[in-house]
């Protein structure tokens, strides 16, 4: 009986440690909500880049790209938690944007 109590204590400690470390996977619904939020954040970052003008500097554009990069990383992470989600086209579009910004001349 003493051995069973010790095993249960260790198991409980591992579960709590894992939960504290973020090992607990979100439910499918929670993952979908997070993905939607990440996509909303990506949309906001892209809208911010859309507001560039002739007065925007290359630095401004790169800052905008960095915001898009951060939002895109969140989308990728969130999408990894949702079953049957493919973001190949979104990844390709981001890579095209990133390459276009990288090709801008520095002044």
C-alpha positions in Angstrom: 0.0 0.0 0.0 2.9 2.4 0.8 4.4 1.7 -2.6 1.1 2.5 -4.4 0.9 5.8 -2.5 4.5 6.7 -3.5 3.8 5.9 -7.2 0.6 8.0 -7.1 2.5 10.9 -5.5 5.2 10.7 -8.2 2.6 10.5 -11.0 0.7 13.5 -9.6 4.0 15.5 -9.3 4.8 14.6 -13.0 1.3 15.7 -14.2 1.6 19.0 -12.3 5.1 19.6 -13.6 4.1 18.8 -17.1 1.0 21.1 -16.9 3.3 23.9 -15.5 5.7 23.4 -18.3 3.0 23.7 -21.0 2.9 20.0 -21.8 -0.9 19.8 -21.7 -2.2 20.0 -25.2 -5.1 22.4 -25.8 -8.4 21.0 -26.9 -9.2 21.2 -30.6 -11.6 24.0 -30.0 -9.1 26.0 -27.9 -6.5 25.4 -30.7 -8.9 26.7 -33.3 -9.6 29.8 -31.3 -5.9 30.5 -30.9 -5.4 30.0 -34.6 -8.2 32.5 -35.4 -6.6 35.0 -33.0 -3.2 34.5 -34.6 -4.7 35.0 -38.1 -6.4 38.2 -36.9 -3.0 39.5 -35.5 -1.4 38.6 -38.9 -4.1 40.5 -40.7 -3.5 43.6 -38.5 0.2 43.4 -39.2 -0.4 43.2 -42.9 -2.8 46.1 -42.8 -0.1 48.1 -41.0 2.3 47.3 -43.9 -0.4 48.3 -46.4 -0.4 51.8 -45.0 3.1 52.5 -46.3 3.5 55.4 -48.6 6.2 57.2 -50.6 7.3 58.8 -47.4 7.9 55.4 -45.7 11.5 54.5 -45.3 13.0 51.2 -46.0 13.4 50.9 -42.2 9.7 51.5 -41.8 9.0 48.7 -44.3 11.4 46.3 -42.6 9.8 47.1 -39.2 6.4 46.2 -40.7 7.9 43.0 -42.1 9.2 42.2 -38.7 5.7 42.6 -37.2 4.4 40.3 -39.9 7.2 37.8 -39.2 6.2 37.7 -35.5 2.6 37.2 -36.3 3.4 34.6 -38.9 5.4 32.6 -36.3 2.3 32.7 -34.1 0.1 31.4 -36.9 2.6 28.6 -37.7 2.6 27.6 -34.0 -1.1 27.8 -33.7 -1.7 25.9 -36.9 0.5 23.1 -35.6 -2.0 22.5 -32.8 -5.0 22.2 -35.1 -5.6 18.9 -37.0 -5.9 19.0 -40.7 -4.8 22.6 -41.2 -2.5 23.4 -44.1 -0.9 26.7 -44.4 1.4 26.0 -47.4 0.0 28.9 -49.5 0.2 31.3 -46.5 3.8 30.3 -45.9 4.6 30.8 -49.6 3.0 34.3 -49.6 5.0 35.2 -46.5 8.2 34.1 -48.1 7.5 36.2 -51.2 6.8 39.2 -49.0 10.0 38.6 -47.0 12.1 38.3 -50.1 10.6 41.4 -51.6 11.5 43.4 -48.5 15.0 41.9 -48.4 15.5 43.0 -52.0 14.8 46.7 -51.2 17.8 48.9 -51.5 19.2 50.5 -48.4 19.5 54.2 -48.6 
